């Protein structure tokens, strides 16, 4: 099998790119094309999916609550004091790569201010502003201003300008890889032990909490498998919570709570957005691949298939805050949010990558590879299909096959499906509670009279999920099916 795969790798790669998008469309349209022939199979499939959704809702409610409670406890510990007792503490250096393109100085300044206020010694923090050469004069002026303001705030703060190179895709991955290679040369030149250097991939608007690097230091030094692990604190989109339009705020809230729930499921946890890893591991896997757009799950898979089953993401029970999408106009904001979700959903390209590695790699145990692949496939398959099956699926069989509506199963299908979904919505109460406790306090500029909207907005969740989650994800899948590549677009955040 391996010999056949190697001889036809290009054909298999294209096949793998087609498999998941085709499956997505088959699932979405299944009630239409299968109901005329086997409506009972469709009904049982829809009910099974409803039960699966119930399970997903229950687990999100349970794990987000567990995460919130653990976070409340662990975030209060004195991680600086604990880290200082660890062997190797005085050797530790933390490098932060901040890819940025067309970002405002104010945005980067706020991120650097949070880094400057860490309770880990800032004279052992290295900052790399990873800029794009194609931005031209604006980037150089921004870099000059930032370097002047923060030159004495860290051990080193340097700027890299990533050139447009043949074979690379423009975006965070290729920019980060360029900056990380510069970091490797810099660290060796300064005589720093690379075994005691972590690299944090930090988005330009990611605000790292004060204890982040002390917590990371403790986790890293106490971890026997630290050269196989990523470290991740949940990234919640709460920085501009009170400023964004209601639909964007609701979608950001749901995304944030799902991320929060993730840190209580370490066996399946894969980092998102802002995360840390050892420089040693980053060098071993050859830095970020430069021909991809979404890089967070991809680099995890790079490490997993390169270094084996020891590769995991270790949770950090602190909160990193980021901005939700917010533009200069309502329509522009909606468009940017749609494009952002589509870019995230373009992570579906990780599926053909993982399938390629699954069949070409013979070092990892079969079940280890299978379960990791299954989780990636499941996540990307649920994303575009859930809305259609949950809202429309139960009503279609009877419309397509009227005779089925006169059977007991056909008559009761909408009722049973509705009951399961209604019970599932009870878990929204938990999400509302977690949201209330996690989001920033209401500013005086936000009218008290508007606060009931924070409860009633959840009624709009199905429609908002369609326009800002399922639909852009479906477009991403369809683009992959048709071979139309997605280019990286910077999300507008004012």
C-alpha positions, 0 to 999 in steps of 0.5 A: 500500500505504501509503495502504491501511495508513494508512486501516485502521491499527487493523485492521492493528494488531490483525492484527499482534498476532494473526499471531505468536501464531497462528504460535507455536501453528501451529508447536507443534501442526504435528506433530499436525495435519499428520502425518495428511496430510503426515508427511514434511513434518513430519519434515523441518521437525523435523529442520530445527528441530533443525539450527537448534537445533544452530546456536544452541547452537554459536553461543552456545558460541562467542560466549560464549567469545569474549565472556568472553576479550575481557571478561577483557582489556578489563576490566583496562584503565585506562579512566579514564586513557584517557577523560581524554585524550579531547576533551570529557572535562571536559564529560561528565555521566552521569545515572542513572535508577533506577526503583523501586517497593516496593523495600527501602532496603537494595537501593537503598543497595547500588546507590548504593554501587556508583555512589558508588565509580565511578572517574569523578568522582562530582561529574559523576554525577546520580542520579534516584530514579524513584518511583511516586506511588501508593506513597504514604507509604512511597516518601516515607519511603524517598526522605527516608532515601536523600537524607539518606545520599547528598546529598553523594555525587553532583553531584545526587541527586533524587527524582521521583514518577510520577503515574498518568496516563490512557493510560499503563501502570504500569511502568518505561517510563512511570516512566522517561519521567517522570523523564527529562523532569525530567532534561531540565529540570534539566540545562538549568536548570543550564547543562549541555551536553545533547550531553555528557550520557548517561542510564543506565536502571538497575534498582534492583538493578543493580550497575554495575562501578567502571569503567563510567562511565569506559569509557562516557565513552571509548566515547561520546567516541570514537564519531562516531555517539554520538547514534545508539547505545545502550551496554550491558554484559552484565547477569548474574544472579549477585548472589545466585547462592548463595542462590537455589533450584537451578531459579532458579539454573540458569535465571539461569545460562543467561540470563546466558551467552546475554547474555554471548554477545550482546556478540560479535554487535554487528550483532544486539545489542539492549540488555537491562535496564540500558543507556546512551544520550545525552540528546540521542537520548532527547529526539529520540525522545520518551523512552520510550513510556508505553503499554508494559511491557518497554521495553528492546527497544522503545526500541531500535525507537523509535530505529531507526525514528525515526533510521534504520539508524545506530542500534545497541547498542555493547557494553561489556566489563564485567559488571553484576550483578543479582539472580535472583528469590528470594522468602520461600518456594520456591513464591513464588519459583517463581511470581515467576520465572514471572511475571518470564519472562512479563513479559519474553516480553510483549516479543512486543508489540514485533512488532506495533509493528515491523510497524506501523513496517515498513509505515508507514515509507518512509525506511529501506531495505527490507532494513534494516527487514526484517533488523531485523524478522526478528531480533525475530520470530525471537527471540520465535518461538523462545522458546515453541516450542523446547521442544515441537519439540525434546522432543516433535516427533520422536515425534508423527508416528508416533503420529498416523500409525502407517503413517509409522513403517513408512517409513524416514524415520518409523523414523529420525526419532527417532534422527536428531533424538536424535543432533542434540540429543545432539551439541548438548548437548556445548556445555553443557560450554562453558556450564558452564566459562563459568559457573564462571569468571563466577559469584561465588566460593563463600561459606563458608556454602555446603557443599562437599558441594553443589558437585556439584549445580552440574554435575548440575543441567544434567540438569534443564535441559529441565524447567526451561526448560519451566516457567520459559521456554517456558510463560510465553512461551506464555502471553504469546503467548496473552494477546496473541492473545486481547487480554488485556493484561499488567500490570507486576508487581514481581518479589520479590527478598529 
